[in-house]
Amino acid sequence: MIEKIETGIAPSSAPISDAVRAGKHVWLVAIAEDPATGEIVEGGIEAQARRCIQNLEIAVKAAGGTLGNLVMVQIFLIDSADAAGMNAVYREFFTQQPFPVRATVVVKELLAKGLRIEITAQAVLD
């Protein structure tokens, strides 16, 4: 059975969920939006990466886990020059081994205007 996780993050107008659970497995998506308003945060990649990971943390906590439960992370950037700033922020949140397996992909664009980063992740809960 697949269960939608209520994250408390402003809902999208698109037909998507921020987090779903099937048994001990949780699939998540996060963008750099203010969780109360749904507006994309302003600032460079560091500000957007921080908000994106904070939203990811909100979502995994709503499912009953922590960032330490993440096993796989996929990061989508619109500019390869943003990788260094994103990595600096990523290191603030992911400080202990084992780190999640990660793929970082540069894409032409993301759907929300002004968005520089989007993250999908999978977690396994205890």
N, C-alpha and C positions, 0 to 999 in steps of 0.2 A: 504494500500500500504506500502511495506517495502522499506525503503530508506537506502542505504549505506552512512555512514558518513565518509568523507575524514579527517583523523586525522593528516596527515603529518608524521606519524610514519612509518619507513621503512616497506614496505609490506612484508608479509610472502610469501614463495614459496608454502605454502599449500593453499587449497581452503577455506580460512576463511576471515572474516572481523573483524577489531578491534572494530567497533561500527555500529549498525544498529538502525534505528528509525521506529516505527509504531505509528503514531499519537503523543501523548505526552510521549510515553514509549520508552526508549532507553536501549539496551542491549550492554554490553561492555565486553572486555577481555583485560588483560594486563599481560605482562611478563617483566622480568628484562632485557630488551634489550636497548642498546643505540638507541634512536629514529632516529638518523641520519644514523647509519651504520647497525643496526639490530643485532649487536654482543651482546652476553650476557655479562653483566657487571661483573667484577671480584670483589672479596671481599666476606665477610661473609653475613649472612642473613640480617643484617642491611642495607648494601649497596644495596643488591638485593631488599629488601622490599621497600626501599626509591625510587629506580628507578621504580619499579613496580607501586607504588602508584602515582608517578609523571606521568607515562605514562597513568594511569587511568584518572588522572586529565586532561591531554592533550586531551584525547579522549572525555571526557564528556564536556569539554569546546568547542571542535569542534562541538558538537551537540547543543550548546547553553546553557549549564548548568554549574553547579559547583559540587564539591564533596557533597555539601549540598543537592543536588537533588537525591543522591543515597538512595534507599530504601532497597536494599538487596545486600550483598556482600558475595561471597564464596571465601575462601582462601584455596589453596592447597599447602601443605608443604611436602617435602620429609623426614623430620626428626622432630619428636615432640619436640626435644630439641631446635629447632628454634623458637618455639612459643613465648618465652619470648622476644627475640630480635625483632621479627616481631611485637609483641604487643607494644613494646616501640616506634617503628617507627610509627605504626598505630596511636598511641595517638598524635603524632606531627601533623597529618593531620586532624584527627577527634576529634575536641575539644568541639563541641557544641551539646547539645541534640536537637532533637532526633537523636541518632546515627542510622546508617543503621542496620537493622537486619543482623546478620552475622553468618555464619557457617565456621568453620575451620576444614579441613580434612587432615589427613596424608595419603599420597599415596606412593606406592612403588617407583615410579620415574615419572619424567616429560619428555616430548619428547626431548627438547633441551639439549644438553650436557652442564653440569655445572649449569643448572637451578635448583634453590632450592625453588622457589615460583611462583605461577601463581594465578591470581585473575580474577574472573568473577563478574559482577555487573549488577544491573538493576537500572535505574533512571526514575523518572517521572518529566517531565519539566512543568513549569508553563504555 
